[in-house]
Amino acid sequence: MAAFAAKAEDVSDPETWKTLSVPKPVSDEVFPTWVDPKIWSDDISPMRFAVVRSSAPGCEPSCPEWISAEGAIEAGTPAQLKRILKKLGRRKLPIIVNSPGGNVDAALQLGRIIRKNKLDIAVGITRFSDCWPGMKDCRANDGKGAAYFGIASDGGAMCNSACPLMLAGGVGRVVGGSAHLGVHQITTTHFRTKRQYRTTYRVVRGKKYKVTTETVTQDDIGYKTYEMSKALERRLSAYLREMGVGRGVLDTMKATPASDIRQIALDDMLTMKLVTSRASLDILTQAGICRRSPAPPNCREIPANAKPAKTAVVAVRGAVPATPSARPAPVDNSMRFVLVRSSDPKCGLDCPEWIAAQGTITPDTQKIFRQLLDTVGGRRLPLIVSSPGGDLLSALAIGRLIRDRKLDVAIARTDFTGCKPQDKGCAPTNGFYPGVVTELGAGCDAACPIMLAGGVRRFVGPNVPVSVQSLAFAERIRSYLAEMSVRQHLFPPMPLDRFDYKRNRLPLEPGTMLTMGLTTGPESANHLVGPTVCKTEPRPQNCPATSALKVDAQFPLKP
């Protein structure tokens, strides 16, 4: 603290109180913070933990449970995890994490807590049903034996920046094929602070005595960022060795600028020993795991019409079939993928083929789409989409699959001729259903434009309605759009706590879509699958001979 000289004042009262405000010079103290400044935005919340029970149909009375860890890692995050583990007692629940990163010291502490408690960890997102953490006055789950229910999925999940250090602490470490794990250079930021103090003096018989000093203001006047220090590098290296993770993780961090994120492929993660298998998080959270003998330790049985047992671990005696409901089964409007060959008479025997994608995007849609792409192999069939939107994270995963396979996308609807694929007894001919493309009744709303953005070529006819709306995960959407060469402000941002599918729809005009880069030209779906495309040169890849491909093409594949 700086020394302050004060001149004695002539006062008639032998005891007088004086209060002076004296600015202190810029502090010489160092305030290092090892975080990624890019992650701090309005739509990123601090990490929150919650114990979740699977809401998968038919898993009761014995269902898997896990600890959901969502958000940015902060200094207080390890204490939160300790509290939740203390409540669980001896129960060993896996952690499902989705995080952009954050405080490095806290991530190292989290990793050691996880290893000390011998927990498994996977990258994934928990989609809550009925009630979710932070929701006020929710009593929907009262009497059901758990505070939170949900489904875990790796579609669109991420573990970036400092998060892989937390992941390294797991005994079993899982990153599915649809999740994203990225690292970069960890920098040290030194903040410079200007403080003002209020000092109270007491004057006794002409002499001034300092009584108290308190801070009244504190202003940040700048900061300077430095690359990873040798001390931090040694510390991280020692931690990764302790966790059994290879040196390759740290080398990749050092080689990647702090302004960038290097996504690590699954094969490389295996080589680096950052993950322990090629499995997805289903091995930890899928409802069927509780039917094994013995059941995994994260399974808990809650008898029907009874309060949950208070013991830490309850033996599993097998699943009981769900009671049939007297209500009619709800209509399944989830997105289906179907291989189609044009039945337009104008194309004759040389007709184009495509993938029809129609319906609402669900968390399972990206898995179903991946199955279809594996079936057709390396063929580049255009995707003809009509969707009201749906699950945003699944749409992001689908968009990346589309770009990885170098597929074209157009917005239109497929009318099937003869019978519909979902009709009983309706079989494809040589693997393809006959149909034609129409703009009538087609549309693309909410999360659907995310799918469209993944296409190499992207077309929307002048009469097809396309709209966007405020969506959560704004930072992730901006990053994705930049990756797809679409202007990043196409979607207005919305913080997670204000997420609403029914508000802020904004229709997009054809000229706007072209200017924003959402479409690559003014053409419609006919440019890809019209009756004459197979008569053009060079011949498109979606114009094979009629007998070129024989596969069972009806999707989705239901478990």
Secondary structure, 3 states (H helix, E strand, C coil): CCCCCCCCCCCCCCEEEEEEEEECCCCCCCCEECCCHHHCCCCCCECEEEEEEECCCCCCCEEEEEEEEECEECCCHHHHHHHHHHHHCCCCCCEEEEECCECHHHHHHHHHHHHHCCCCEEECEEEEECCCCCCCCCCCCCCCCCCCEEEEECCCCEEECCHHHHHCCCCCEECCCCCEEEECCCCEEEEEEEEEEEEEEEEECCEEEEEEEEEEEEEEEEEEEECCCHHHHHHHHHHHHHCCCCCHHHHHHHHCCCCCCEECCHHHHHHHCCCCCCCCCHHHHCHHHHHCCCCCCCEEECCCCCCCCCCCCCCCCCCCCCCCCCCCCCCCCECEEEEEEECCHHHCCCCCEEEEEECEECCCHHHHHHHHHHHHCCCCCCEEEEECCECHHHHHHHHHHHHHCCCCEEECEEEECCCCCCCCCCCCECCEEEEEEECCCCCECCCHHHHHHCCCCEEECCCCCEEECCECCHHHHHHHHHHCCCCCCCCCECCHHHCCCCCCCEECCHHHHHHHCCCCCCCCCHHHHCCCHHHCCCCCCCCCCCCCCCCCCECCCCC
